[in-house]
C-alpha cells in the first residue's frame, strides 16, 4: 500500500474515532492496529517514528490518543471570546447551504459550502465553530477539481461548543478559497427546536424552527459563529411537500418539497434562521406579511396591523430599509424570546396576542433591529448594548412618533422598573454582568443575557441625546452613525469615535468632555444618571403601587383612587412597581382577590399582566393556586416570563419540589437556551 494511501487511511480512522489534533502523526501504522487500540481499553498510542525505549518519563512523547475531556472556557479567540474563529486571518464571504430536513431523526442533513477570503499568506488551517455536529467530509474546491482535506474536532467546552480545524495545503495564498463541509446536525442541536404534531395548533403536522442567537448557529452548521464576521448566503432546503419553509432570506425559487433562498445583504451567523411547518400568510402591507398556523393567522393579522406604519416610521428615523421584505412569523409557544430580528422574517412570540395591540411594541423593537443590530452589529457579545441599547432607543422613538412624547418617556421609565427587578433577582450574585460592557472570558453569552444592555444602554443614549441638545440634534447623528458603520461589526470605541467625529467641530464640542465613559461603561448597577423624563403617566402608577403596598384591604376597598381609569401599559407598570415593593401590607388571598376584581385581571388575555399577577400570587404564598401558576409557566416558554416564575418558585420551599417536577416534565419542549438557564435558576446545574 502506498504511503499516500496509508496517510488517507489514517486520516479516515482519526476522524472516525475522534483522534483530535493528530491527523498526520501516524501514517505508517496499520489501520487494523489503530482500530484495535482505539476499540480496546483506550491505551495510549505513541508516534511510531519516535523511539520511546530508554526515555525518561519526563521526556516520553505525549500520547496521541487520550480519553475525551471537557474543558472550561477561557477566551477562545482574540476578536471574540466566545468563538474559535480567527476573522483577523480569514473571513467568510458567502455560504451555500444544502439541507434535507429529517423530521423522523430530528436532524438537518447536507452540506455547507463556504467561500472564504484568506487574509494571511501561507495559512495552515481554518478554525470554525461547531457544537455536536457530525462532520463526514471536508473538501477544497479549486479550478473545477475537488481535494479532500483533513479535519478534526476538539474536545467540547461546556455550553459553548467545539473547534473544527480544517487543514489547508501548504502555500495557501491570500484571496478566495472554497471549502465544502458535509455534515449532519445532532438530534438535540441547541439551535433547533423540533415539535411533533401534538405540540402544534393544527395537531396534524410537525414543526421545526431555529434560534441561533447568541452562539447556537454552530449547532446548525459549521461556521465562524461570531458577529464580527458577516456573509451573504444561498440555501436549498428539501422538506415535506405539505409544509412551508421560510428563512431569514428572500424566496428565490419554490417547488413542491424544495425551496431555494437568497440573502444578498451580509449578516452574522446568528441571523441565519429557518422555520418549517403548516404555515399560511396574510398581507400586512406592500412588502410585509404575517405567517402563522391557520388557526390564528387572522388574529395575528389584526394584532400586527400597524406593522407597515412602524416600518415607515423607522425608515424616517434611520434611513433606507435595505432588506426588501419585512415579514412576521408568529411562533409556537416554545419560542424563548419576545421576538428575534431575523432579516426579512422576524420571529415573534404568540404571547404578544393580547387582542388589543397593546403588546405590539415588540414589533417596533424588531423592526428597529433592521438598522441597529442587523445593519450595524456588535463585534462580539461583550458589546451587546450596541445592538440592544440602540434598538430600545429607536423603538421608543417609534412609539413616541406614533403615540406621543409622554408615551415615549413612560416607556423608558417603565423599562427602568424592569431593570431594577433584574438587578435584584437575576444578577444579584453576578453584579459584574450589570456593566454596560462586560467581560465574557469565562462566561457564555447565554449566561450573561439580561435586560442590562437593553435598558441601561438605551438610558445612556437618552442621556447623550439630552446632553447634546435633544432629538433635533441627536437624530441626525444617529443616521450618520448608522450610515458610517452600515454592513460592519463594531465595538464601543467605534461608537465613541463616531460621536467625537460628528460633534468635535460643532458648537456642542464642549459636551464631549462632560461624558464620563468609564462611569457609564464599567460601573455596576442602575444607570449612574437618570435623564429627566416626563413623569406624568408614571406618577399615576407610582401612587397606585404606594397605595396597594401600604394600605390594608379594608382601607383600599373604600379608596376611590384605586378605581381611576388607567391604560393597559400603566396597569402593567403598576403591577411591576408593586412587585418591586420591599413590603406589601396584608399581601394575602383577600388582597389578591381585590386586586383582580378591581382591574378585571382574571379575564385578562394580556400575558404581561398575567405574568405579574402570578408573581404576586407566589409572593402571597397562595399554595392552592400553584396549579394555576404552573399552568401559566407551561403555556409558553418565553424566558422573560418562565425564568422569573421558576426563580420565585425556587425561593418558596413549599412550592419548589412541585416546580422542579414540573420543569423536568416539560424541559424537553423548551429550547436549550431556556432549559439551560432555568436549570441554573433552580440550582439543578
N, C-alpha and C positions, 0 to 999 in steps of 0.2 A: 504494500500500500504506500502510495506517495506521501511525502511529508505534508503536502498541501491538503491531501485528503484527511490525514490524521489531525491536522490543525482544525479542519472544518468539523470533524467528528467530535473532537474535544470541546469545541465551542458549543456544539449541539447539546452534549451532556451537561456542560456547565450551566446552560440555560435551563435544561430540564430539571436539574437537581439543585438549582439555585446556588451555585458556587459563585458568589458575588466577588467582583474585583480581581478575578484571576483567570479570565478567559484564555489568555495566551500562555499561561505558565507551564502547561504540561502537554505539549503537542506529541510527545514520543511515547507516552504511557498508553497502554491499550485501553480501549473503551470498556472492555469487559472488566478489567481490574478496577477502573474508576467506579464503575457501577457497583461492583462488589463492596468496595469500601463505603460508598455512599448509602447503600441499602442495608448495610450491616449495623455495626454498633457505633456509627459516627466517629470512627477512628480518624485521626488527622492524616492527611495526605501531604507529603512534603515534595518540594520541587525535585524531580529526579536528576536534574543536571547539577545539583549541588550536593556533594557528599556530606553525610551527617556523622559518619564514624569518626571518632576522635575529637569531635567538637564538644566544648563545654556546654552546659545548659544555657549559659548566658549568650553563647554565640550560635545556638541552634536556630535554623531558619524557622520563621513562623509558619504554622500550618495554613494551607490554602483553603482548607475546609474547616469550619467551626460550626457549632450549634448556633442557630439564629438567636440574636439578641434584640431587645427593644431598647432603643436609645432615648434618653431625654433630650429635649430640644435645647439647642443653642441658637446662635444667629446663623441661619442656613446659608445666607448669601450676603454679599456686600451691599447690593441695591435693595433687597427685600429680605427681611429676617425670616419670612415665612415661605420662602421659595428657594429651591436649589439652583434655579436657572441663573445664567450669567449674561444678562442683557447688555453688559458692557463689552462682551466678546461676540455675541451672536443674538440676532433678534428674528422672531417670526414675522414674516410679512404677509403671508396668505396661507390659509389652511383649507384643505378639501376633505370633508367628512363623508364617508360612505358607511351607512348604518343599516343593519337589519334588526328590526325590533322583535324580540322573542319574549312574548308575554308569559309563555309557559315556564321558561327558565328565568324570567325577570332579568334579562340581560340585553345589552346592546352588543351586537357582533359586527365587525367590519374593520375599517381602517381609517387612518388619518394621514394625509399627505401634507407635510409642512414645507413651504418654501422659506428657507432661512436666508437672512443676509448676514454673511460671515464678516465680522468687523476686524478680526485678528488673523494675520498670516500664520500658516502652519498650525492652525487649530487642531488639537489632537482629539478632542471629544466635545460632544454637545450634551449638556445636562438638562433633563426635563423633569417635571414633577408628575408623579403618579400616586395613586392610592388604591390598593387592592385591585390592580388591573393585571390581567393575564396577557402578556405580550408574547406573540407566537413568531414574529419575524420582523426584521428591520432591513430596509433596502435603500441603497443610494441610487437615485435615478440621474443619469447623466448621458447626454448625447445619444439618446434613444436606447441605451443599454441599462441593465439593472445589475447592481453589485450588492450582494448580501453583506451586511456589516455586523460586527459583533456588538452585543449589548449586554448589560447586566443591571440588576435592580438591587439597591441597597436594602439594608435592614430598615424596618419602619420606625418612625418617630411617632409616639402616641398622639393621636388626634391631629396629626399633621400630614403624614404620608411617607413617600419613599422617593429616592432619586433614581431616575432611569438614565444610565450612561450609554451614549451611542459613540462607539469608537470610529474615528474617521481615518481614511487613508493618509499616510504621511505626505506632507507637501500640499495639504488642502489650502487652496488660495482664498483670498478675500472675494466677496461677491455672493452671487446667488447659489444656493445649494438646496436640492430637493431630496427629502427623505420620506419614505412611506413606512408607516408602522402598522402592522396587522395585530389586532388585539380583540379582546372581549372584556366587558366590564364584569365586576363581581355581581352576584345576585343580590348583594346588600350594599351596593355602591352608595356612599354617603350623599352624593349629589342627585340621586334619583329616587323617586317615590312611585311604587307600583301598587295600584289599587285593584282588588278583584271586583267583579260586577256588583256584589252586595254592598260594597263601600261607596258606590256611586248613586246619584239620584235616580237614574234610569233603571238600575238593577239588572241590566242585560249585557253590558259590555264593560271590559276592563278600561283602565285609565292609567296613564303614566305621565309624570311631569318632572322637571328638573329644578333644582335650586343650587346654583353654583357659587353665589357669593357666601362667604368671602373666598375660601380656598377649596371649593369642592369640585371645580372643573376638572381637577386632576383625577377624580374618581370616574369621570365620564370619558375623557380622552387624554392621552399623554400630551403635555403641553408645557409652555412656560407660564405657569399659573401665578402670574404676578401682574398687577395693574400697571406696572412700568412698561409692559410690552403690549402694543396694540396691533391688531392684524385684521384683514378682511377675511371672509370665508364663504365658501360654497358648500352645500350639503345635499346629499341624496339619501332619502330615507325610505326604506321598504317597510311597509306596515300593513296590518289587516285592512282590506279594501273597504270595509264598512265603517272604518274610523277616519277621523280627520287629524292630520298632523299640522302643527303650527310651530314656527321657530322665531327667534329674535332676528328675523330677516324677512325679505320680501319673497313671496312665492314666485318662482321663475317658470316652473312647469309642473303640471299636475295630471296624473292619470290614475286609474284605479290601482290602489296598492303601492303607489310610488309617488313621492312629492319631492321636487327639487327647489332649493332655496339659494338666495344670493344676498349677502350683506356686503355692500360696497364701501361702507364707512368703517374705518378701523376701530376695533373695540378690544378691550381686555378680555381675557378668557372667562372671567366671572360673568360676563354678559352673554355668553353663548347659552341659549335656552331652548328647550323643546317641551312640547305637550302633545299628547295623543289621547283622543277619546271620542265619544259620540257627541260632537260639538256642532252647534249651529250659531248663526250670527244675525245681528240686527244692525242697521246703519245708525251711526251717531252724528255723522257729518260728512263733508265732502271726501275726506281722506281718513275716516275713522269709523270703526265698527266695534261692537261688543260681542264677544264669543262666550258661550256657556252651554251647559246641558239644556235641552229643550224645555224642561220643566220650569226653569227660572229665567230664561233669556229675555222674555218680555218685561219682567220685573227689573232685570238688570238694565235694560234699555231705558226705562223710566228713571231709575235711580241715578244713572250717569248721563242724563240727557244734556247736562251743561258742559260736557267734555269739550266740545268744539269751541265754546266761549273761553274756557280755561286755556286751551291751546293758543287761541288768538291773543289772549292777554299776555301769556308767557312770551310769545314771539315779539310782542311790542316791547316787553321789558328786556329781553335777552338777545334778540336778533333772529335771523332766519332759522327756520326749522329744517335741518338737513336730512332727516331720516325718512322723508316722503310719506310714510304711513304711520298713523298712531292708532293702534287697536288695543282694546282691553280684553283680557281673558279672566273671567271670574272662576276662581279655582275651587277645588274641593275643600272641605273644612280642615283638612290636614296641612294645608299650606301654612308655613310657620310665621310669615310676616304679614304686615298690613298690605304691603304692595312690593313688587320688585320691578325695577325700571328697565326691564329687558327692551332693547331698541326695537321699535316697530310693534312690539307686543308686550304691554305692561301686564304683569300678573297682579291680581288683587284678591284679597280675601273675601269670602261671602259674608263675613261679619260686618261688612260695610252696608249691607242691605237692611237699612233701618226703616224704609218705607216713606221717608220724608226728605231724603237727600242730605240729611244732617251730617252724615259721615263721609260725604263725597269729597271732602277736602283732601283726603288721601290721594285722590286722583290728581289734584293740583300739585301735590308733592312729587308724584311720579312723573308728571309732565315736566316739572322744573328740572328733574334729573336729565332730561334730554340735552340740557346745556351743562348743568353743574353735576358732574359725575361721569356722564357718558361722553360728552364732548371734551370737557376739561376734567381730568381724572387724577385722583391722588396716586402718587408713585408707589406707595405701599400703605398698608393699613395703620401705620403709626400716625399718618396724616389724614385719617379718615374724616376729620372735621371739614377738610376741603371739599369732600363730596357732600356730606350730610348737613353741615352747618350752613353752607351756601344754599343748599336745596330748601331747608326750612325757611331761610331768609327770603328766598324768591317765592316760595309757597305762600308765606304770609303777605307778600306784596300782591300776589294774585288775588288772595282773599280780600285784601284791602281795596283793590280796584273794583272788585265785584260787589262787595258788601259794605265798604266804608272804612275810614281810618280807625274808628272806635273798635270795630271787629278785628282789625289787624292787631291793635295793641292788646286787646283782650286775649287774642290767641297766643301772643307771645308771653303774656303774664300767666296764662293757664299752663303753658309749657314749663314755666319755672316751678309751678306746683308739682308737676310730674317729675322734674329733675330732683327736687327735694326728696321725694319718695324714693327715687332710685339711689340717691346717696345714702339714705337712711337704712335701706334694706339690702339691695343687690351689691352695692360697693362698700358696705360697712367694714368688711375685713380686707378690702383691697383698695384703699383710698388713692393709691398711686395711679389707678386706672381712671380717676376723675380729672386727671390732667387733660388739657386740650390736645397736646402732642404726647403720646405715650411711648413707652419702651416695650417692644414685643419680642425682645431677645429670648425670653423664657416663658412666653405666653402666646397662645394661638389667638388669632383674630376673633374666633367664636367666643372664647372665654372673656375677651376684652369688650365684647359688644355691649353697649348700654346706650342710654339717652344722652350721655355727656357730649359726644361730638355733635349731635343734633342741636341740643338746646344751648349748651354753653357756647358752641360755635356760632349759632345764629345771634345770640345775645352780643357776642364780640363784634359781629358785623353791624348790628344795630348801634352799638356804642360808637363804632368808627363812622357810621353814617351821620349820627348826630354831631360828632366831633368835627367833621368836615363841612357841615352846613345843611344836612338834610337830604331828602331824596333827589331834589333837583340838581344837587352837586354829585351825589354818590352814585345814582343810577347810570349816568354817562360813564363813570369809572367802571362800574360793573360790566357794561357792554364792552368797554375797551379791554378789560381783563379777560373776558370770555373770548374775544377775538384774538387776543395776543397768544393765548395758550390753547386755542382750539386744536383738537386732534393730538394733544400732548398729555403727558403724565408729569405731574409736578409735586414739589414739596412745599412746605410752609414758607421757606425762604424765597421761593419763586413768587408766591403771593406778595410777600413783603417787598420784593424788588419791583413788582408791578405797581404797588401802591406808591412807593417812593418816586418811581419814574414818572408817574402820572401827575403827582402833586408838587414835586420839588421845585418847579419853576412857576408855580401859581401863587396867588395871594393866600393860599392855605398851607404853604410850606412849613410854617412855624408849628402847625398842629402835628406834624410828623414827629417832632421831638417830645410831644406830650405822651405818646403811646408807650406804655411800659410792657414791652413784648414779653419779657421774662415772667412778669406777673400773670399775664393772660395765658401764656402757653404752658407754663410749668407749675403753676400753683394748683393745689388740690381743692376740691370742694366746689361750692357755688361760684358763679362768676364774680370776680373781685369788684366789679362796678355794675350796678343795675341801672340801665338807662331810664330816663324819665318817660313813662308811658301814660297814656290816658287811662285812668283807673276807674272811670265811672261805671262801667259794666262789671269790673272785677270787685269793686267795693260792695256791690249787692251780694255777691257770692261769699265774700269775706264775712259780712254781717250775718248772713244765714248760717254759716259754719260756726260763728261765735255763739249764736243763739242756740243751735241744736247741741252744741258741746257743753254749754254752761247751764242750761235750764232743765228742769225736771219735766217729765211727761205732763204732769198737771199744769205746769206753767206754760208749756208750749201749746196745749190744747186751746187755751184762751187767747193766744197771741195772734193778732191779725197779720203781723209782718211775715209770718211763715207762709201765708196764703197768697202773697203777692205774685203776680204773673212774671215768670222768668222764661227765657228762651231755653231750648234744649241744650245749647252749649253752656249756658250758665248753670243749668242743672248738673251737667257732667262736672263742671269745675267746682261747684259747691260740694258735691259728694267727694271729690278728690281732696278738697281742703279739709273736710270733716275727717276723712281717714288720717290726715296728717296731724290732727289734733292729738297732743300727748294724753290729755284726759278728756273723757266724754262722760258727763254726769248721766247716771241711770241708763247706761247702754245695755238694754235688756230687750226681751221679747216685745214688751209694750211700746218701747221707743221705736224699735224697728217697724212694728205694725203701724204706728202713727206716721212714720216717715214714708212708708209705702202707700198708705192711703192718701196722705196729703198731696203727693206728687204722682199718684197713679203709677207706681213703679212696677207693680206685679204684672200689669198688662203690657209693659214696655217691650218693644221688639229691638230696642237700641242696645247693641252689645256692650258699648261703653258704659251705659247706665247699669246694665245687669252685672257687669264685672265689678263695679264699685259697690253695688248693693251686696253682692256676695262676700266681698271683703269685710264689709261692716257686720254681716251676719257671723262671719268667722270671729271677728273681734268681740262680738257679743257672746260668743261661745254657745250658740244655739245648736246643740248637738242633734236635735231632732230634725234640723234642716240640712244635715250633712249630705244626704242623698241628693238634694236639690243642688247643692254646691258642686258635687261631683258630676252631676248631670250637665251643668254648665261647662265644667272643665273638659268633659268628653265631647261636648257639642262642637268644639273647634280646638285646633292645636296651634293657634296663633300665640307665639311666645309672649307677646305683650300681656296677654291675659293668663295663660296657664302657668307661666313661671311664678308670678306673684301669688296666685292662688295656692300652688303647691308649696311655696315658701311659707305662706301663712299657715297652711295646714300642718306643715312640718314643725312649726313652733307651737302647735297645740297638741300636747301629749295625748289627750283623749281621742283626737281625730287622726293623728299621724299614722297609726297602723292601717287604718282603712284607706288613707290617702296613698300609702305605699303600695298596698294591694291593688288599688285601682290603677295606679301608674303602671305597675308591672303588667297588668292585663291589657293595657292599651298602647304601650310604648312602641310596639312593632308597627302601629298605624301612624306613628309620628316620623317626621324626617329626622335624620341623625343629628342635625344641629339642635333640634328641640329636645329630643330624648337625652342627649349628652349633657346639656346644661341642666335639665331638671334632675337628672341623676345626681349631679353635684349639689344642686339646691337641697335635695333631700338627704344628702350625706351618704348616698349609695355608691359614690365613685370618688 
